[in-house]
């Protein structure tokens, strides 16, 4: 049994937690993540990323941002990211920070493991849980390194310059994906996990994924370009903010045009009525 007394689960944070919370706040504000969402499902595998996400959202709730109704949901499965973490460990953490906890069993156990299908199965279960809970968003613990890996994978594998979107509306499921850790380097999260006393988790999945191979390429790049990881993340951020600003500008001018058309229509209507009234008189 993991000793719960050693866990540090709330502010004031010891060291790196302050920097993580600051960047989470930046992400929430920059991408208006909480503008429409109060009840949020947090995908909780039990690993360092998802636990960091849960603690940060709980710490931020009601402090400079609206009060959040958080629901931790864990997907159980033979090859899930937190398969070796006991359910009681996660329940105890959620009880201590006063967040509801739900565990859902996944029956996905194919003869040949395939990363994409596995992730889609778990994601679909999370979306279903969000619908049952009445949550409008699901928060994932994807961090800056995940963003960089995904971007490089898409360039090399699909010839696309695209990364993970910080906010993604899943229209068919009537839910929004949020990624509040999108600005956080993974090594900060590792430090935070150690400072907070998280249990160590080893992924049981035997597949050497494309993401693992991409990470190896990134490490090789960093030998020649030490800022490669940071610069890829920055390029994606700038590209995303640029597109976001363009969409906001287009939306603004669309509303302005609609307003002007309505005003002209109203003016012409009043002018027409006045003309008729004058002709009668």
Secondary structure, DSSP 8 states (H G I E B T S, - for coil): ---GGG---SSS-SSHHHHHHHHHHHHHHHTTTTSS-SEEEEE--SSHHHHHHHHHHHHHTTTTS---EEEEEEEE-TTSTTTTS-HHHHHHHHHHHT-EEEEEE-----SS--HHHHHHHHHHHHHHHHHHHT-SEEE----HHHHHHHHHHHHHHHS------SEEEEGGGTEEEE-TTTT--HHHHHHHHHHHT------------HHHHHHHHHHHHHHH-TTHHHHHHHHHHHHHHHHHHHHHHHHHHHHHHHHHHHHHHHHHHHHHHHHHHHHH-
